[in-house]
Each structure stands twice: as C-alpha cells, then as structure tokens.
C-alpha cells in the first residue's frame, strides 16, 4: 500500500522561492547577492531560477550590479502569510 503523498512537480521550486524571499525579508541584511543566497540555501543554480521567478512576480528587485532585495509587495506578502516552512 502507498502511504506517502506524491509531491507536486513544482513543490521544491516553490519552497526554494519561499525560502529565498524569507531570507531577504529577515533581520540579517536587506540586500543580497544571488550567489550568497545560493550558498545560504545550499542550491546555487536553483536559487537563480527562484530569484528570477520572484522578480517576475514583483516580489524582488535586482540592481544593475546583480544584488537583490525584497520589494514592498514582497515584504507585505511575508507579513500576510507569515514565515512558515
């Protein structure tokens, strides 16, 4: 009998986006390099895709020199949802 749920195809990607946004809205520092986020979350290549998705959703801004930070909408989303994992 099968007693474990099959994960949704995008669940890992969604979680990576969520963790990256939570990291950017934490108390540690307001602006991050994508490489630092990748190292912190142990997934450098996946974080690049996650940050791109967050940018497209309007939750993250990226500077011309590659640093990223949460937008006002990103901060508000985290306030509404709360930091859950």
C-alpha positions in Angstrom: 0.0 0.0 0.0 1.2 3.5 -0.8 1.2 5.7 2.4 3.3 8.6 1.2 1.9 11.5 -0.8 3.5 12.2 -4.2 5.0 15.7 -4.1 3.6 18.1 -6.7 6.1 18.8 -9.5 6.8 22.4 -8.6 6.8 21.9 -4.8 10.6 22.0 -4.5 10.8 25.2 -6.7 8.0 26.9 -4.7 9.8 26.1 -1.4 13.1 27.5 -2.8 11.3 30.7 -3.8 9.7 30.9 -0.4 13.0 30.4 1.5 14.8 33.0 -0.7 12.1 35.6 0.0 12.1 34.8 3.7 15.9 35.2 3.7 15.6 38.6 2.0 13.0 39.8 4.5 14.9 38.7 7.6 16.6 40.8 10.1 20.2 40.0 9.0 20.6 42.2 5.9 18.2 43.9 3.4 20.2 43.4 0.2 21.8 40.1 -1.0 23.8 38.8 -3.9 22.2 35.9 -5.7 25.4 33.8 -5.0 25.1 34.5 -1.3 21.5 33.3 -1.2 22.5 30.2 -3.2 25.3 29.4 -0.7 23.0 30.1 2.3 20.3 27.8 0.9 22.7 25.2 -0.5 21.4 25.4 -4.0 23.2 28.0 -6.2 21.7 27.0 -9.5 18.2 26.6 -8.2 18.3 30.0 -6.4 19.0 31.7 -9.7 15.7 30.4 -11.1 13.9 31.1 -7.9 15.1 34.8 -7.8 14.1 35.1 -11.5 10.6 33.9 -10.6 10.3 36.2 -7.7 11.4 39.1 -9.9 8.7 38.3 -12.5 6.1 38.1 -9.7 7.2 41.6 -8.5 8.3 40.4 -5.1 12.1 41.1 -5.6 14.1 43.9 -7.3 17.5 43.3 -8.8 20.1 46.1 -9.1 22.2 46.5 -12.2 25.2 45.0 -10.4 23.2 41.9 -9.5 22.2 42.4 -5.9 18.6 41.6 -5.0 16.2 42.8 -2.3 12.5 42.3 -1.5 10.0 44.8 -2.8 7.3 46.4 -0.7 5.0 43.7 -2.1 7.4 41.0 -1.1 7.6 42.4 2.5 3.8 42.6 2.6 3.3 39.1 1.3 5.6 37.8 4.1 3.6 39.9 6.7 0.3 38.4 5.5 1.4 34.8 5.2 3.9 34.8 8.0 7.2 32.9 7.9 6.1 29.3 7.8 8.0 26.3 6.5 
